Amino acid sequence: MDVFSFLLLAGLVLVLVWLLTASGRRQYRLPPGPSTLPLIGNLAQVDKRAPYKSFLKWSESYGPVITVYLGPQRVVVLVGYQAVKEALVDQADDFTGRAPIPFLFKATRGYGLAISNGERWRQLRRFTLTTLRDFGMGRKGMEQWIQEESQHLVARMEGTKAVPFDPTFFLSCTVSNVICCLVYGQRFSYEDPSFLRLLKIFSAFLQFGSSPWGQLYNVFPTVMEHLPGKHHDAFAKIEEIRDFITKKIDEHRDTLNPGAPRDYIDCFLTRINQEKDNPTSEFHLNNLVSTVLNLFIAGTETTSTTIRYIIMVLIKYPQIQERMQQEIDSVIGQERCPLMEDRTSLPFTDAVIHESQRFMDLVPFSLPHYSLKDIQFRGYEIPKGTLIIPLLHSVLNEETHWEKPTSFNPQHFLDENSNFKKNPSFMPFSAGKRACVGESLARMEIFLFLVSLIQRFTFSSPSGPDSMNLAPEYSSFAKLPHSYQLIVTPR
């Protein structure tokens, strides 16, 4: 079949799908939304550089719960804290479904924790949370691992001798090594070429998912599979990571001692052996490989990117950096390793970290949810098979919850006495039953790594504070910051 015939056939199929979804729209009391076009739905109306802006604009006309069509896919968007909370927290059981996001589905082959549903999700989430906690996630043992890794990071930065460098892979190595300790029971050298290549693949894959090309794949995956493009290279590189993970699993299997598990992989392999005669067990190799892949992508790129962004903020606002240094000096000094218990004595530092996460708005759409059944919500009907986007951007920037949402302002998290104050609209990790599994680990890493660096160094850029552009370079699936050159000067 030639290219023209294929595209014609694909177009006819999409027309049929659109007609069916349009028919379905008349059968349900869907939330309101903008008018659509055949085949492409509302795609032509979506801001390609910042899709969340289009959803915000539509919500001004149609309210906090709206229906749009991205190609043939029906999407319900939840806008604002109240709508998101009501769905993810108050009606948590109805909104536990995770959407089969095409580029993630392809990377994981449909297995693993991140995009699973039903019994698979329940078994894998319960096992993963319990196992990671047993190995110290969010506890004192993990704190010591992070402190040790922070010393490797400090040493590496000292070795730059105040010469400008891109901090991306230093930070990725550091954060990823924490995940490696949990999953593989080992850390990797910052010079290990195989490790560095894997980190580059992680970064490139996240950029692909946040690019227009990645979004096009998500809307028309079947068509894109038959067309040339960057997506084929992205998925080929993901296979390298899967091969690396499989090799590590084989090494663990050869040295496994069920009575003395060393890490997450050992525990999973032991569970596989225990349930080998259970035909409905979710503990098998495909789920192990893909769950480890989930943990690495989520646990490496999101946390390291957040720290990299906070350093950008400190370069752009040197007065904030100086105030944080003074607070840290007065509480910890410049020699002792920071502890999580220090956080309550560092309200300004804590406020800057929280405000950076709010202002950065790393995952504006969250990971989309999915209706596994017909859902009644706010008087509307959300049909089974609908993509649901809790627009976290709208929660982190809602004027009724934030005094100056479009400005970087640590006072959002400080009361009149300069004590730290919580805000219920702070949802960078989402909320409800599908909130980030590694939230407690990420919070610990961001605080301990950042404070360890600030107490030892002053951050600057060869181009000066004004060169720091806090607007994202990519702004779709994730809002990824621009790369920059960093100078670290020992204090």
Secondary structure as the mmCIF struct_conf table of DSSP 4:
data_model
#
loop_
_struct_conf.conf_type_id
_struct_conf.id
_struct_conf.beg_label_comp_id
_struct_conf.beg_label_asym_id
_struct_conf.beg_label_seq_id
_struct_conf.end_label_comp_id
_struct_conf.end_label_asym_id
_struct_conf.end_label_seq_id
HELX_RH_AL_P HELX_RH_AL_P1 VAL A 3 GLN A 27
BEND BEND1 TYR A 28 TYR A 28
HELX_LH_PP_P HELX_LH_PP_P1 LEU A 30 PRO A 32
STRN STRN1 LEU A 37 LEU A 37
TURN_TY1_P TURN_TY1_P1 PRO A 38 ILE A 40
STRN STRN2 GLY A 41 GLY A 41
TURN_TY1_P TURN_TY1_P2 ASN A 42 ASN A 42
HELX_RH_3T_P HELX_RH_3T_P1 LEU A 43 GLN A 45
BEND BEND2 VAL A 46 VAL A 46
BEND BEND3 LYS A 48 ARG A 49
HELX_RH_AL_P HELX_RH_AL_P2 PRO A 51 TYR A 62
BEND BEND4 PRO A 64 PRO A 64
STRN STRN3 VAL A 65 LEU A 70
TURN_TY1_P TURN_TY1_P3 GLY A 71 PRO A 72
STRN STRN4 GLN A 73 VAL A 79
BEND BEND5 GLY A 80 GLY A 80
HELX_RH_AL_P HELX_RH_AL_P3 TYR A 81 LYS A 85
HELX_RH_PI_P HELX_RH_PI_P1 GLU A 86 ASP A 90
TURN_TY1_P TURN_TY1_P4 GLN A 91 PHE A 95
STRN STRN5 ARG A 98 ARG A 98
HELX_RH_AL_P HELX_RH_AL_P4 PRO A 102 THR A 108
TURN_TY1_P TURN_TY1_P5 ARG A 109 GLY A 110
BEND BEND6 GLY A 112 LEU A 113
TURN_TY1_P TURN_TY1_P6 ALA A 114 ILE A 115
HELX_RH_AL_P HELX_RH_AL_P5 GLY A 118 ASP A 134
TURN_TY1_P TURN_TY1_P7 PHE A 135 GLY A 138
BEND BEND7 ARG A 139 ARG A 139
HELX_RH_AL_P HELX_RH_AL_P6 LYS A 140 GLU A 158
TURN_TY1_P TURN_TY1_P8 GLY A 159 ALA A 162
STRN STRN6 PHE A 165 PHE A 165
HELX_RH_AL_P HELX_RH_AL_P7 THR A 168 VAL A 183
TURN_TY1_P TURN_TY1_P9 TYR A 184 TYR A 184
BEND BEND8 GLY A 185 GLY A 185
TURN_TY1_P TURN_TY1_P10 TYR A 190 GLU A 191
HELX_RH_AL_P HELX_RH_AL_P8 PRO A 193 SER A 210
BEND BEND9 SER A 211 SER A 211
HELX_RH_AL_P HELX_RH_AL_P9 PRO A 212 VAL A 219
BEND BEND10 PHE A 220 PHE A 220
HELX_RH_AL_P HELX_RH_AL_P10 PRO A 221 GLU A 225
TURN_TY1_P TURN_TY1_P11 HIS A 226 HIS A 226
BEND BEND11 LEU A 227 LEU A 227
BEND BEND12 GLY A 229 GLY A 229
HELX_RH_AL_P HELX_RH_AL_P11 LYS A 230 ASP A 254
TURN_TY1_P TURN_TY1_P12 THR A 255 THR A 255
TURN_TY1_P TURN_TY1_P13 PRO A 258 GLY A 259
BEND BEND13 ALA A 260 ALA A 260
BEND BEND14 ASP A 263 ASP A 263
HELX_RH_AL_P HELX_RH_AL_P12 TYR A 264 GLN A 274
TURN_TY1_P TURN_TY1_P14 GLU A 275 ASP A 277
TURN_TY1_P TURN_TY1_P15 PRO A 279 THR A 280
BEND BEND15 GLU A 282 GLU A 282
BEND BEND16 HIS A 284 HIS A 284
HELX_RH_AL_P HELX_RH_AL_P13 LEU A 285 LYS A 316
HELX_RH_AL_P HELX_RH_AL_P14 PRO A 318 VAL A 331
TURN_TY1_P TURN_TY1_P16 ILE A 332 GLU A 335
BEND BEND17 ARG A 336 ARG A 336
HELX_LH_PP_P HELX_LH_PP_P2 CYS A 337 PRO A 338
HELX_RH_3T_P HELX_RH_3T_P2 MET A 340 SER A 345
HELX_RH_AL_P HELX_RH_AL_P15 PRO A 347 MET A 360
BEND BEND18 LEU A 362 LEU A 362
TURN_TY1_P TURN_TY1_P17 PRO A 364 PHE A 365
BEND BEND19 LEU A 367 LEU A 367
STRN STRN7 HIS A 369 TYR A 370
BEND BEND20 LEU A 372 LYS A 373
STRN STRN8 ILE A 375 PHE A 377
TURN_TY1_P TURN_TY1_P18 ARG A 378 GLY A 379
STRN STRN9 TYR A 380 ILE A 382
TURN_TY1_P TURN_TY1_P19 LYS A 384 GLY A 385
STRN STRN10 LEU A 387 LEU A 391
HELX_RH_AL_P HELX_RH_AL_P16 LEU A 392 LEU A 396
TURN_TY1_P TURN_TY1_P20 ASN A 397 ASN A 397
TURN_TY1_P TURN_TY1_P21 GLU A 399 HIS A 401
BEND BEND21 GLU A 403 LYS A 404
TURN_TY1_P TURN_TY1_P22 PRO A 405 THR A 406
BEND BEND22 SER A 407 SER A 407
HELX_RH_3T_P HELX_RH_3T_P3 PRO A 410 PHE A 413
STRN STRN11 LEU A 414 LEU A 414
TURN_TY1_P TURN_TY1_P23 GLU A 416 ASN A 417
BEND BEND23 SER A 418 SER A 418
STRN STRN12 PHE A 420 PHE A 420
TURN_TY1_P TURN_TY1_P24 PRO A 424 SER A 425
TURN_TY1_P TURN_TY1_P25 PRO A 428 PHE A 429
HELX_RH_3T_P HELX_RH_3T_P4 GLY A 432 ARG A 434
BEND BEND24 ALA A 435 ALA A 435
TURN_TY1_P TURN_TY1_P26 VAL A 437 GLY A 438
HELX_RH_AL_P HELX_RH_AL_P17 GLU A 439 ILE A 454
TURN_TY1_P TURN_TY1_P27 GLN A 455 ARG A 456
STRN STRN13 PHE A 457 SER A 460
TURN_TY1_P TURN_TY1_P28 PRO A 462 SER A 463
HELX_RH_3T_P HELX_RH_3T_P5 PRO A 465 SER A 467
BEND BEND25 ALA A 471 ALA A 471
BEND BEND26 GLU A 473 GLU A 473
STRN STRN14 TYR A 474 SER A 475
BEND BEND27 SER A 476 ALA A 478
STRN STRN15 LYS A 479 LEU A 480
HELX_LH_PP_P HELX_LH_PP_P3 PRO A 481 SER A 483
STRN STRN16 LEU A 486 LEU A 486
STRN STRN17 ILE A 487 PRO A 490
#
